[in-house]
Amino acid sequence: MASSSSSRLIAQTSEEKVAKFERFINDVLKESLRQISAELDRVNEQISELEDVRNTVETMTMLASELPAGKQLKTRVKVGCDFFMQAKPDLRTFLVCVGLDYYVEYTKDETLAHVQFRSKLLRQRADELRDQGAQVRAQITLALHCIQAELQGL
């Protein structure tokens, strides 16, 4: 009689351990992985925006250099709701958003240097986030192995 009650007690504590591991995986690790993934998406979006700025600056300066002397580059600028206005851009300077809706007027070379510097920092941050995500996934795998070992009674 004593051995059956002790085996039930062991089974119950084993079930409690498995439940704790499952709660830890679902409440802590998966939430952490979701937050890391969301932050990585934001960083990748910022990198993409910076690449768009670089492409725009290089394309506009290339097009302006191919124009005959005395001609000025003409563009169409989207002003919202699929409405466009004709514009004649001044390609000596570019307004670049440096964060928090603050814009700085840069020359072409300064703009490209700013984009390169920010892209480098953001890529480093993306690498850190990928490493953090890999660590969390490894912790999830470890927790699953612990559940498996607990169920097997090891």
N, C-alpha and C positions, 0 to 999 in steps of 0.2 A: 504494500500500500504506500509505503514511504517513497519507493522508487518511482511510482507512477506520478505522484504529486511533484516530485523533484523534476521529472522529465517535462511535466506540464509547465513548471516554473521556468525551466530552461527554454522551452519553446516560446513561452510568453516573452521572456526577455529578448530572445532572438528576434521575434516579431517587432518588438519595440525598437530594437537597434536598426532593423531594416526600415521601419517607418521614419526614424530620425534621419537616416541617410537619404531617404527619398525626399523628405521635407527640405533637407539641406540642399540637395541637388535642385529641386524645383523652386524653392524660395530664394536661395542665395546665389548659387552658381549660374543658373539659367538667366536670372535677372541681371547679374553682372555681365554676362555674355551679351545680353540684349543691349545694355547701355554702351558697352564697348563697340558693338556693331553700329549703333546709331551714331556714335561719335566718329567712327571711321567713315561712315557715309558723309557726314558733314565736312570732314577734312578733305575727302576725295572731291566733293562738290566745289570746295574752295580752290583746290588745285586745278580743276577743270575751268573755273572762272578765270584764274590767272593765265592759263594757257590760251583762253579766248582773247584776253587782253593782249597777250604777246602776238598772237596771230593777227589781230586787228591792226596793231601798230605797225607790224612788218608789212602787211598787205597795203595799208594806206600809204606808207612812205614809198613802197615799191611803185604803186600806181601813180603817185605824184611825180616820181622821178622819171617816169616814162612819158609824161605829158610834154608837148612842145613848149618852148619858152613863151611866157606871157599867158598861158592857159592855166586855169585853176581847177583843181579837183572838185567835182560836184558829187554829192551823195544824197541819198534819201534817208531820213531819220524817222523812225517810228515814234509817234507821239502818243500812241495808245489807241485802243479799239480799232486796230488795223487802219489807222490814219497815218499818212506819211507827209513829211515836209521836205522840200529841197533845202540842202545846206551846202555851204562852201566852207569846209573845215580849215582851220589854221593848224598846219602840221608841225609848227615849230615847237609847240608845247601840247601836253596831254594832261587832262585831269584824271588822277588815279585815286580811287577810294582806298584809304589806308586803314580803314576800320572805324566803327562807330559812326558811320555816315560823315566822316571827315575826308575831304578831298585835298590833294596836294598837286600843284602844277609842276610837272616834270618835263624835261626835254626827252627826246626819243631814247637817248642812251641811258638817262636816269630812270626812265620808265622800264626799260628792259632789264637794268640792273636790279631795280626794286622787285620786278616779277621773278627774276632768277633767285634772288635772296629769299623771298617769301616762299617760293616753290620748294626750295631746299629745306627750309624749316618745316613746312607742312609735310613733306615727304618723310622727314625724320620722325615727325609725330605719328604719321600713318604707320611707319615701321614699328614704333613703340606700341601702338594699339594692336597691330597684328600679333606682336609677341605676347601682349597681355591676353589676347583672345586665345592664343595657343596654350598659354598656361592654364586658363580657366577650362578649356576643353580637356586638358590633361588631368585636371582635378576632378572633372566629371567622370572621366574614364576610371580614375583611381577609386572614386566613390562607388562606381558600379561594380568594380572588382571586389570591393569590400562587401557589398551586398551579396554578391555571388558567393564569396567565401563564407559569409555568415549563414547563408541558406544551406550551404553544403556542410556546415558544422565544423569548419576548420578552425 
